[in-house]
Structure formats: C-alpha cells, structure tokens
Amino acid sequence: TVYEAVRWIGQLGGFLGRKNDGEPGITVIWRGWQRLQDIATTWYLVKERTYG
C-alpha cells in the first residue's frame, strides 16, 4: 500500500517508527527518496557491468 511505501522510504531516511513517533515528515521522506535513488542507480550500474 502507499502507507507502507511511505513508511519504508521514511525508514531509509532515518525514520525509526517507534510507538509515539507519529508519521515520517517530508524531510525524512526526502532523505529516504534520495537514498532509494542511490540504491537504484547502484543496482543499475552493477547490473550493467555484470551482464552488459
């Protein structure tokens, strides 16, 4: 779900998800989104070198 995706991206950005933390904020989501892009880029480059 979108809720799960936002929390997962938030975790990549440093969101801990403790009982009283509430929901991840825009800054944490942005950091997580940037990290996800880095992971995707790295995966793409490794795949290209391995199989291409």
Summary of the structure (lengths in Angstrom):
residues: 52
radius of gyration: 13.8
end to end distance: 33.6
largest distance: 47.2
contacts: 125
relative contact order: 0.16
helix: 71%
strand: 0%
